[in-house]
């Protein structure tokens, strides 16, 4: 996985979660928005952990 692939994967992940967060905020669901933010944080941490475990490619 090269830098562009990593960047694209992060963009897709974040875009999806941000849409959910924006929808929750628009609808006045603060708890749901916070849960979505926590989910995004969990997913980004998991992605980072997976990248650390992946063999380095040059």
C-alpha positions as CSV (number, residue, x, y, z in Angstrom):
1,X,0.0,0.0,0.0
2,X,1.6,3.3,-1.1
3,X,1.1,6.7,0.3
4,X,-1.7,7.5,-2.1
5,X,-3.6,4.4,-1.1
6,X,-3.2,5.2,2.5
7,X,-4.4,8.8,2.0
8,X,-7.4,7.6,0.0
9,X,-8.4,5.1,2.6
10,X,-8.2,7.7,5.3
11,X,-10.2,10.2,3.3
12,X,-13.0,7.6,2.7
13,X,-13.1,6.6,6.3
14,X,-13.2,10.2,7.6
15,X,-15.7,11.3,4.9
16,X,-18.1,8.6,5.9
17,X,-17.9,9.3,9.6
18,X,-18.1,13.1,9.1
19,X,-21.3,12.7,7.1
20,X,-22.8,10.8,10.0
21,X,-21.6,13.4,12.6
22,X,-23.0,16.3,10.5
23,X,-26.3,14.5,10.2
24,X,-26.5,13.9,13.9
25,X,-25.6,17.5,14.7
26,X,-28.2,18.8,12.2
27,X,-30.9,16.6,13.8
28,X,-29.9,17.8,17.3
29,X,-28.5,14.4,18.5
30,X,-25.4,15.4,20.4
31,X,-24.9,12.0,22.0
32,X,-25.0,10.3,18.6
33,X,-22.6,12.8,17.2
34,X,-20.2,12.2,20.0
35,X,-20.5,8.4,19.6
36,X,-19.8,8.8,15.8
37,X,-16.7,10.9,16.7
38,X,-15.6,8.2,19.2
39,X,-16.1,5.6,16.4
40,X,-14.0,7.6,14.0
41,X,-11.2,7.8,16.6
42,X,-11.4,4.0,17.1
43,X,-11.3,3.3,13.4
44,X,-8.3,5.6,12.8
45,X,-6.4,4.0,15.7
46,X,-7.1,0.6,14.3
47,X,-6.0,1.7,10.9
48,X,-2.8,3.1,12.3
49,X,-2.1,-0.1,14.2
50,X,-2.6,-2.1,11.0
51,X,-0.2,0.1,9.2
52,X,2.4,-0.4,11.9
53,X,2.1,-4.1,11.6
54,X,2.3,-4.1,7.8
55,X,5.7,-4.7,6.3
56,X,7.5,-1.6,5.0
57,X,7.5,-1.3,1.2
58,X,9.9,0.9,-0.6
